[in-house]
C-alpha cells in the first residue's frame, strides 16, 4: 500500500519549510503553485544504513594491518619495490 502524498502551496511551504521537513513522512509532500504541482519532497532513502555493519563477522584480519606495507616513502616513490612477505 502506497503512502498518500500531501499537497501544500509554495507560500506555505516557504514559511514552514524546516518544520515540514522535520515532520516529513514516507508519503512526502507535493508543493503547488496556483494549484499545479511544481515539486515533490520525499524522504531520502540512503543505502548507507544497509551497508553499515553488513560485513561484521564475515571479514577476518590476519596480521597487523598497520605494518604490513612498506614505509610511505617506498610506496610513494617512482621506483618499484617488492612488498614484504
Secondary structure by P-SEA (a helix, b strand, c coil): cbbbbbbbcaaaaaacaaaaaaacccbbbbbbccccccccccccccccccccccccccccccccccccccccccccccbbbbccc
